[in-house]
Amino acid sequence: MTVLAPPPPATLFRFELIDLQSALPTGDDQIDLELARRMERGDENALSEVYSRYSRPVFGLLLRYLADRETAEDVQQQVFTEVWQKAGKFDSGRGSMLGWIMSIARSRAIDQTRKRVPEPKDPETTAVLVDRERASEDIDRLIDAFQFSHLLQHLPDDEADLIRYRFQNELSQSEIAEKTGIPLGTIKSRMVSALGRLRTLMEAEA
């Protein structure tokens, strides 16, 4: 199998929610499905294409969670090895390839964390388990952030911008109108439309 290099360092440290959009590829369900089929047939070029499309958000997740570049690189290699081996299990009807790969990354990151800390032998070390649960929740939040930004790519630009202002910048509708110069009534109608589309997309991802 092709050995995959980690993403360039310059792309690694932009993880505020407002920046996630630029780090994600423009998803196409049909392309992803075809790439999965090609990997299942043993096409290593397909794996390279998948890596090119999705390595940055995956590596960003791992690096932010594991806080060590070398470890993140090792785990990323494990993740895409598993993607290669399990390509036949990808089901585009259940969600995007990004979401599928992120779920694998989550599992491998948690496994790596467990390797760092021995199993507790007595009640005094039970706090270790609490830390693990918190770590799992942190990874879930990061994955949610990446997937949320991924879903926004499927909205019209004007609606996606409103969602970002409202939920990422935490502006009220009145503040958005003041900032953008768009009439408040237009903001409200677009927001209703945007939330409806977003809800449909989220239900499809689920």
N, C-alpha and C positions, 0 to 999 in steps of 0.2 A: 504493500500500500504506500502511496505517496506520503512522504513526511512533510507536514505543513508547517511553515514558519509563522511565528506570532505576528500580529499586526504591527505596523510601524509605531515607535514610541510616541510620536507627535499626536497620535489619535487617542491616547489612553486616558487623558485626565479631564474630559469634558462630560461630567456626569450630572450637572444640574438638570432638572426636568425640562427646563426651557431649551436645553441644548440637545436633548436626546433625538429630536426629530432629524437633525442633520446626520446623525450617526447611523441611521437605519436605512436599509435598502428600500427601493420601491417594490413592494411585494406584488407578485403575480401568481395567483393560485395555480394556474395551468402550468406555468414555468416550473414552480416548485414540484408539482406532481410529476412532471416529466423528468426533472432532475432526480427525484427519488427512484423512479423506474429505471433510469440509466445506472444509478448506483447499484440498484438491486441486480442489474445485469453484469456488474463488475467494471463499469466504466469509471476509471479513476479521474478522468477529466471532469466528470460530473461532480465528484467530490471536491475538486479544486474550485469549481464554480460555486458550489454551496459555501465553501470556506470563504471565498471572496465576498459573497453576499452577506454572510452572517457572522464572520469572525470578530468584527469590531464590537458589536453589542455584547456578544458572548464573552469576549475577553474583558471588556469593561466591567461586566457583572462579576466575573471571577476575581479580577484584580481588586475591585473595590471591596469585595467580601473577604478574600483571603489575605489582602494587604501585603502580598509578596509576589513580585513579578515572576521569579523563577518557578514558584509553586503554581501560579496562575497559568504559566505556559505549559507546565506538565499536565495540569488538569484539563486545559483546553485540548491538548493532544488526545487525552482520554475521551473527552466529549465527542470530538469529531471521528475518532475511531469507532465509537459506539454508533454514531450517526451512520457511518459507512456500513457497519455490521447489521444494523437494524433498519436499513432504508425501506425494506419491504413492509415494515410496520407503520410507516407514516401514512396517515389517513387525512387527506385534505378536507374531508367532510366534517372532521372533528376540530379543525382549527388550522392555523397557519404553520408553515414550517418553522418560522421564528419561534412561535410558542412551543412547538414540539422540542426544538433544540434547547430552548431555555429550560424546559422541564428536566431534560437530561443534565444540563449544566447545574441546575439546582441540586439534583441528587448527588452528583459527583463532588460538588463543593461541600455539601454536608458530610459526605463520606470522608473527605479530606480533613475536615475539622475534627471528626471523631477519632481519626488516627493520631491527632495531636494530643488528645486528652485521654488518659486511661479511664476505663470504666470505674465508677465509684465503688469502693469496697465497704464503706460504712456510712451511716447517716450524715456524718459531718461533711462528706464530700458531695452530698446531694445537690448542692448549688451548681455543680458542673452541669447537671441535667437541665437546670433552669437556664443556664447560659446557652446551652445547645438549642433549647426551644426558642429563645430570643433570637439566636443566629438564624434559625429557620424562618422566623417571622421577618427578619431583615431581608433575607433573600427573596421571600415572597413579595415584599414591597418593591424591591428593585425590579423584579420580573414584571410586576404590575405596571411599573413606570415605563419600562421598555415597550410592553405590549400596548399600553395606552397610546403612546406616541406612534406606534405602528398603525393602530386603528385610525388615528387622525389623518393618516395619509390617504385614506379612502373617502374623506369628506371633501366637499368643495373648499377651496382655499379660504374664502371669506368666512365660512362656518367654522373651519378648523382654527382660524385665528381667534374667533370669539371664544371657543372652548379653551384655548390656551390662556387668553386673558382672564377668563372666569375661574378656571380651576388650577392653573399653574401659577399665574400671577396674583390670584385671589382678589380680583377687582369686581366690584359690583357692576350691574348693568349700567347704572348711571355713570360710574367712573369710566367704563369702557366707552360710552357715548362721548364723554368729555375728552377722552384721550384720542379717540379716532375721528371725531367729528361726524360720526354717523348718527342720524336721528335715533332717539331712544326707542321709538316704536319699531323702527327697522331692526334695531338690536334685539328686541324682544321676539319678533317674529322669526328672525334668523336663528336665535337661540333655541326656540321650540323645534324648528326644523333640524338643527344640528343635533340636539339631544335625542330626537327620534331616530335619526340615522345611526347615531352612535350606539343607542340601545339595541338596534337591530344587529349591528356588527358584533357587539359584545355577546349577544345571544347566540350568534352563529359561531363565534370563537368558543363559547362554552360547550 
